[in-house]
């Protein structure tokens, strides 16, 4: 484990970390800094599985961070999990995409008991057999300018966005400017189940 306590600069589009170790940013003075996923070395070609690099990235950033994905397509064969409060998204609407190529699982999970997640300008496309685009299990979630899409033949089989039963459903969760299509036998947005 590499625990970093000082200032850090990693150019937006360069890989700064590699290997099987863990990087942790622990200096509160860096919050709410902006962190870019390219530093963790995802392939970002839309077909090679980027789950390992992206999950390591999301695990390393401190709570309250601003997390930006570089303009690219990131393939996922396993669910990506957000386990702390943060701002997560792309620089512009549709400038980056999480492409689900995996099996019957959600593409993106906002974890149990996680609050204050702001998800923005993100596109999620199912090209596998995914069940849910975004599975929301926490509270105080804000999603803006989100697109959950299908590939023309395959939509998510349960819901584009789902607020799961463990997530308290209240006016503390907000969706604004959201587009969901291609949920042939599923819900666009499902609240509880």
C-alpha positions in Angstrom: 0.0 0.0 0.0 1.2 3.5 -0.9 -0.3 6.1 1.3 0.1 9.6 -0.1 0.0 12.6 2.3 1.2 15.5 0.2 0.4 17.3 -3.0 0.3 15.3 -6.2 0.2 16.1 -9.9 -0.5 13.5 -12.6 -1.3 14.8 -16.0 -4.9 14.1 -17.1 -4.2 11.6 -19.8 -1.1 9.8 -18.4 -0.9 6.6 -16.4 0.8 7.3 -13.1 0.2 4.0 -11.2 0.6 0.4 -12.2 0.9 -3.0 -10.4 -1.2 -4.9 -7.9 -0.6 -2.5 -4.9 -3.1 -0.1 -3.4 -2.7 3.7 -3.6 -4.5 5.8 -0.9 -4.7 9.6 -0.8 -5.1 10.5 2.9 -4.3 14.2 3.2 -7.5 16.1 3.9 -5.9 19.3 2.4 -6.3 17.7 -1.0 -10.2 17.6 -0.8 -12.2 18.3 -2.8 -9.4 17.8 -5.4 -10.2 16.5 -8.9 -8.8 13.0 -9.7 -8.7 11.5 -13.2 -9.0 7.8 -13.9 -6.3 7.8 -16.5 -3.7 7.7 -13.8 -4.7 4.1 -13.0 -4.1 3.0 -16.6 -7.5 1.9 -18.0 -7.3 0.8 -21.7 -10.3 3.0 -22.5 -11.0 1.4 -25.9 -14.5 0.3 -25.2 -13.8 -3.4 -25.5 -10.9 -4.4 -23.2 -12.1 -4.9 -19.6 -11.2 -1.8 -17.5 -12.9 -2.9 -14.3 -9.7 -3.6 -12.3 -8.1 -0.1 -13.1 -11.4 1.8 -12.5 -12.2 0.0 -9.2 -8.7 0.6 -7.9 -9.1 4.3 -8.9 -12.5 4.6 -7.1 -11.0 2.8 -4.0 -8.0 5.2 -3.8 -9.7 8.5 -4.0 -10.8 10.1 -0.6 -14.3 10.8 0.4 -15.7 14.0 -1.0 -13.4 13.9 -4.1 -14.3 15.0 -7.5 -13.7 12.1 -9.8 -13.6 12.5 -13.6 -13.4 9.9 -16.3 -11.4 11.0 -19.3 -13.3 11.2 -22.6 -13.4 7.6 -23.7 -15.3 4.3 -23.5 -14.6 2.0 -20.6 -15.6 -1.7 -20.9 -16.8 -3.5 -17.7 -17.3 -7.2 -17.2 -17.8 -6.8 -13.4 -19.9 -4.3 -11.4 -18.1 -1.0 -10.6 -18.9 0.0 -7.0 -18.9 3.5 -5.5 -18.3 3.0 -1.7 -17.9 6.6 -0.5 -19.4 10.0 -1.1 -18.0 11.7 -4.2 -18.7 13.5 -7.3 -18.4 11.1 -10.2 -18.7 11.7 -13.9 -17.4 13.0 -17.2 -16.3 16.4 -18.5 -19.4 16.8 -20.8 -22.6 14.9 -21.4 -21.8 11.8 -23.5 -18.0 12.4 -23.6 -17.4 9.1 -21.8 -19.2 5.8 -21.5 -19.3 2.8 -19.3 -19.9 -0.1 -21.7 -21.3 -3.1 -19.9 -20.0 -6.3 -21.6 -20.5 -8.7 -18.7 -23.2 -11.0 -17.5 -26.3 -10.7 -15.4 -25.2 -8.0 -12.9 -25.5 -4.2 -12.5 -23.0 -2.1 -14.4 -22.6 0.5 -11.6 -23.5 0.1 -7.9 -23.8 3.0 -5.4 -23.0 1.0 -2.3 -25.1 0.3 0.8 -25.0 3.2 3.4 -23.2 5.5 1.0 -24.6 9.0 0.9 -24.0 12.2 -1.0 -23.0 10.8 -4.3 -23.3 13.2 -7.3 -23.3 11.3 -10.6 -23.2 13.5 -13.8 -22.6 13.5 -17.5 -22.3 9.8 -17.7 -23.5 7.3 -20.4 -23.9 3.6 -19.6 -24.5 1.2 -22.5 -25.4 -2.5 -22.2 -23.8 -4.7 -24.8 -23.8 -7.8 -22.5 -26.5 -9.3 -20.5 -26.6 -6.8 -17.7 -29.6 -6.5 -15.3 -29.3 -2.9 -14.1 -27.5 0.2 -15.4 -27.2 2.0 -12.1 -28.2 0.3 -8.8 -28.7 2.9 -6.1 -28.5 1.5 -2.6 -27.5 4.7 -0.7 -29.1 8.0 0.2 -28.9 11.6 -0.9 -28.1 10.6 -4.5 -28.1 13.2 -7.3 -28.0 12.1 -10.9 -27.8 14.7 -13.6 -27.4 14.5 -17.4 -27.3 10.7 -17.4 -28.0 8.3 -20.3 -28.7 4.6 -20.0 -28.7 3.0 -23.4 -29.0 -0.3 -25.2 -27.0 -1.5 -28.2 -30.0 -1.9 -30.5 -30.9 -5.4 -29.4 -29.9 -5.8 -25.7 -31.3 -3.6 -22.9 -30.8 -4.0 -19.2 -33.1 -6.8 -18.2 -34.4 -5.3 -14.9 -34.1 -1.5 -15.0 -32.0 1.3 -16.4 -31.8 2.9 -13.0 -33.0 1.1 -9.8 -33.4 2.4 -6.3 -33.1 -0.8 -4.4 -35.2 -1.7 -1.3 -32.3 -1.0 1.0 -32.1 2.6 -0.2 -34.5 4.8 1.7 -36.8 6.3 -0.9 -37.3 10.0 -0.2 -37.0 13.4 -1.7 -33.4 13.2 -0.8 -32.7 11.3 -4.0 -32.9 13.4 -7.2 -32.7 12.6 -10.9 -32.6 15.5 -13.4 -32.2 15.4 -17.1 -32.0 11.6 -17.4 -32.6 9.6 -20.6 -33.2 5.8 -20.5 -34.0 3.8 -23.6 -34.2 0.3 -24.9 -35.5 -1.4 -21.7 -37.6 -3.8 -23.7 -38.9 -6.0 -20.9 -37.7 -3.9 -18.0 -38.3 -0.6 -16.2 -36.6 2.6 -17.2 -36.5 3.7 -13.6 -37.6 1.4 -10.8 -38.2 2.5 -7.2 -38.0 -0.4 -4.7 -39.0 -4.0 -5.5 
